[in-house]
Amino acid sequence: MSAPNHRQFLSECLERVPAKQPGLSDDELYGLYLSWCLLNARKPGPIASLWAAVRQEGYLQQHRGGRTEWPDLCMTGPAAVDYILASRPSLL
């Protein structure tokens, strides 16, 4: 397995959404990243390097009501489908 390319992950799996939409939680973003790594035969890197890459792209992390989230972000692409189906088996 090759090392992850965070920029590629970010461009393939994340889109900006209007501010009125809920953002992604840390768990959702990390789960999406793991799905992307699995689908692309990549070994996940340290979580700290993922957060640093997300911040470098200009996304801001916020704390709201006891939850850490990345506002203005939504999932897209095959990794999003994989993550959603894996985390919600009742949808099958």
N, C-alpha and C positions, 0 to 999 in steps of 0.2 A: 504494500500500500504506500502510496506517495503522500507527502505532507500536504496539508490543505493550503489552498490559495484563498485567503479571506476576501480579497477583492472580487474574485470570480464568484464566490458564494454570495456576496452582497449584491452583485449585479444580477445574478440569476434568480435569487430567492426573495428579494425585498423590493417593495415599492412604497413610495410615499402616498399617504392618503390624507384627505381633508382633516383638519384639526379636530373636528367634532367626532371623529371615529375613535374608538378606544385603540390604544397602541398594543404592542406585544409585551407580554411579561418576560422576565428573564428566562423562565422555564420554557416558554413557547419559543423564544428566539434560539435558545440552546438546543431544544428538541429539533427545531427546523435544521439547525446546523448539523446535528448528528445524522438526521435523515439524508441531508445532502452529501455528507461524507460517505455514508453507506452506499448510496446510489452511484457515487463517483469513485468508489474504491480508494478512498483517502482515509488516512489515520487522523482522527481528530487531534488537534493541537490543544495546548493548555487553554482553559477558559479565559484566563486573563488576556491572552493574546487576541482572542475573539472580541472581547469587550473593547480592547484598545483599537482594533481595526474598525469596529463599528463607530467609535468616537472619531477616529481619523476621517471617516467619510462624512462627518458633520452631524451625525445623529446624536441626540441628547437623551440621557437617561434621567427619569424623574421618579420621585417617590410620592405615591398618592394612596392615601387610606391604607397604609401598611403593606402596600404592594409596590414593587419596583417595576417600572414599565418603560418602554421605548415608544413614546407617543409618535403619531404620524407615520407609523410603519404598518404594513400588512404583508402577509406571505403571498408568494406567487410561485408558479412552476411545479414541476414534478415532485420536488422535495416537499413542497407544501401539501400536496395530495397524500404523499407517503406519511408525513407526520400526522396529518388530520386523521387518516384511517387507522394509523397505529395507536393514536391516543384516544380514539372514539370508536372502538370495535362495534358498538351498537349501530353504527351507520352502514355496516355491511349487510 
